[in-house]
Structure formats: C-alpha cells, structure tokens
Amino acid sequence: VQLQASGGGLVQPGGSLRLSCAASGSTLDYDTIGWFRQAPGKEREEVSCITSSDGTIYYEDFVKGRFTISRDNAKNTVYLQMNSLKPEDTAVYYCAGLAAKCDLITMRIYRGAYNKWGQGTLVTVSS
C-alpha cells in the first residue's frame, strides 16, 4: 500500500507545520512509519520514524527538539509536527511503511531501497 504525505506549504522561518501520512483507501497497516525528505539538488535523507507496538521513536539530530512524530491509530494517520522551522528544512517530505523496527539502520536501508515513494508534500521555509 502506498502511503501519502500531506500538509506541506509555505511557512516563514520559525513557523510550524504539521504533516500527515495516511494510506490511500486503506488502513495504515505498518507498525513502523518513517519520514524522509529530499531538498532540491540533494539526496533523500531520513528524518524520523516511529514503531507503534513498542513506542520506539527516532529523530535525526538536525530535527531533535523541533519535530515531533506521533500516530493516531483511530485516524490511521501518522503526524510529523514541525516547529521552529528553518530555511534548510525546505524539502519534499515523504512517508514510508517500514517492515522493521524504527532505528537509524532501518531508516538508512529504506532510504536507499524503498521503491514505493508517493508524491510527497513540499515544505518551503522562506521569508
């Protein structure tokens, strides 16, 4: 099932956005969901992930303290709350269902091997 990210937009530096990740026409069956992003002219990079069954959460250093990942099982949605946004956060953000526990190794494997990327949602941080 392909997952779709939404909620992007244009925001000023220091502002906030909340991204959503949902399965189109289906339930979010993956225990682990990861968020990735790709800035213009750069490679895709991992951002954060969450494993619902044990509550494991991982954040890349560059978003720690600013981004919060969460999951609402009743709404079949995973969120990425992004606060204190910086221009360098400008990127297309993608979510992916991961068949492994949330950790850095899993994220790096899927960053390179995942082939079900959706369209993503564009986040632009600019004044």
Steps between C-alpha positions, in 0.01 A plus 500: 500500500641836403497762770428864428646799677307824523497827689793679346506865403681828524597616846726769638813412694406417857155386395328164533335242280345162567543232237272200475566153363210275404429200281285586204176302525638263760615470856848580615612142551867563560625486856789730410461821302791713392526857381761597244572816308680609186618855455554645151820367351569272796455134578207374701571485872335344801315722746310295757318173558263341746418139590154487648515162673778601740502878469851522357571837343806621316597852391792619295711748693405791279132475603532400864314740724314653206305215337264256669372180345177342619236255394122505531380143444136605508565724201752266334739790475856578600591863559820698488464821698770739386578804713771766482536437131817614326567574133714185486188295582371585153444169323247255371399282792405136452369231730555128464382180664798306634507124562746532786535670835563872502869578529775672304608184317146430380459855383825497305413169334159622394632836386691319229284197433137612533322513164146604592558868554189710455498856369600642833403839631704814444607705799646840421647707780563852380439859596 
